[in-house]
């Protein structure tokens, strides 16, 4: 059995600026984002954490450092990186839908096979790499608890996949900046969502 505190990074400059699609852009945390990460760290004080992993992007890595208070090393793993959003990168949803509504409709209908932003990742590519990461974690940390800090798109797509939802429904799952989501591999079920936005 493996318990995972699956976090989204704290608020970034892109989140604060009309919720622009950040993707692979290495945006920094805002002061609010830093405070959000600090609150999660306080909430996890006293919990046994065996290892910490983060996307290599600064916003996730810095969130992980703040959450753990420097008590544990943070391992960057490229499989946790946010989607490549293609031409949507740096734009708000309203902006890129106005530019090419058919592209958004294709992604909205079938993200499993449609590249995000025309040239980015498909949802299938995302869930495959994240599933590979968690399969490795279960081998190395069986019976332990880990913290994983990644991104909104990656986390929601993976949760939808593991819960058996069609990937086109991933946006029905909301994951707030630096809120605690707790998932479990093994036990009574192969996968369980124990807490969302705690």
N, C-alpha and C positions, 0 to 999 in steps of 0.2 A: 504494500500500500504506500502511496506517495501523496502527501498533502502539498498543495501549491497555493501560495498567496500570489495571484495573478493580477498585477497592477498595470494600469495605464499611467504613463508619466504625468507629471504636474503640468499646469497650464503653461503654454509657450507664447512667444510673441505672435505666432501665426494664429493660435486659438483666440488670442485677445483682439486680433485685427480682423474681425468679421468671420472668424473660423475658416481661414484659408486652408486649403489642402496642403499639408506640409510634406507628406511622403518622405522622400529621401533627403530633403533639405534639412540641414543640421541646425535647426532653430534652437534658441536658448530658452530656458525657463524664465518666466516673469517672476517678480517678487511674490505674487500670489501663488505661482506654481511651486516656489521654494517653500512657502508656508504650508501648502497642501501636503507636500512630501514630509515636512516636519510633523504634521498632525498624524499622518499614517505611522511614522516612526514611533510616536508616543503611543498610538493604539496597539502597536505590536511589541511594546516593551514587556518583557517578562515571558514572551513566547519563545519557544525553542526553535531557532532557525539554523539549519545545517549547512546551507549554501545559498548564494545569491547570484542570479544571472540577469543580464540586461542586453537589450539591443545595443549595438555599437554606437548608435546615434546619441549625441551628447544629452539630449533631453531625458532619455530613458536611463542612461548610465548615471547622470547626476542625481536623478530621482532615487535610484537604488542606493547611491552613496549616502544621501541624506536620510533615507528611511532606516538604514542600518547603522547610522551614526559612526561609520568608519570601523565598526567592530568586526566586520567580516569582509574579506576581499570580494570584489564584484567581478565576475567573469563575463566578458563581452562575448556574445554569440551571434554571428551574422544571420542565423536562421530566424532570429526574432525581429529583424529589421522591418520597418513599415513597408507597405506596398509602394511600388513605383507607380505613381499616378499619371505618368505620361504628360500629356499637354494640360492636364488639370492642375499640375503642380503650381502652387503659389496663387491659385485663383479660388474665389468663393464658388459655391455650387451655382448660385444665380448667374455668375459671370460665365462659367463654362457651359452651362445649359443653354444660355442665350447664343453662344457661339456655335454650338453643334448639338442641338437637342437629340438628334438621332443616335449620337454616340452615348449620351447618358441613358437613353431608352434601351440600347443594346446591353449596357452594363447592368442596368436596373432589372432587366428581364432575365439575363443569363450571365451573371458574373463568373460562373464556373469556367466558361470558355471564351469570354470576351475580355481582351486586355483593357485594364483601367486606363482611361484617357487615351485610348487608341493604340498606345505603344508600351504600356506598363505591364504589370503583373495580372494574371488571371487569378481568380479566387482559388482555383484548383492548385496552382503553383504555390500559393500561400499556405493552404492547409497541409499540403504535402511536406513542405519544409518545417513547419511548426510541429506537425505530428512526428516527424523524424527527431526533432529536438526532444519532445516529451517522451518518446520511446527510449531514448538514451538516458534521460533523467530517471526513468523508472528502473533501469538496470543499475545505475550508479547510486541512487538514493532511496532504495527500497526501505520502507519503514521510517523515512525521515520527512522533514518539512523544509521546503525551499521557498524562496522569494524569486519571482520572475517579473521583470519590468519590461513591458513592450509598448504596444501602440493600439489605438482605437480600432483601426481597420483590421489589423492582424488578430487581435484578441477576439473581436466580435465574430469574425469569420471562423476562427477556430472553435469558439464556443458553439456556434450554430452547427458546425460540422459534427462535433462530438455529441451534441444533443439530438442529432438526427433530423435537423431542420433543413429544408432546401436552402442552399447558399444565398439565393436571392432574398431571403428573409432576414439576413444578418443584421440589418439596421433596426429590426424589432427588439434587439438587445441593446440596451444603452449601457455604456461603461463610462462613468464620470472620471475626470482627471483625478488621479491619486486616490481613488476610492478602493476599498478592499473587496476583491472577489476571491472566494476560496473554492478551489476545485479539488477533487480527490480521484486518484486513479486506484482502482482495486477496492476491496471491501465487499459490501453487499452487492454493489453494481460495478461494472468495469469502469464507469466514469460517472461522477456526480458533481452537480453544481450546488455547493452548500450555502454560499453567500454571494450576493451580487450587490455591489455598491454599498457595502456596509460602512 
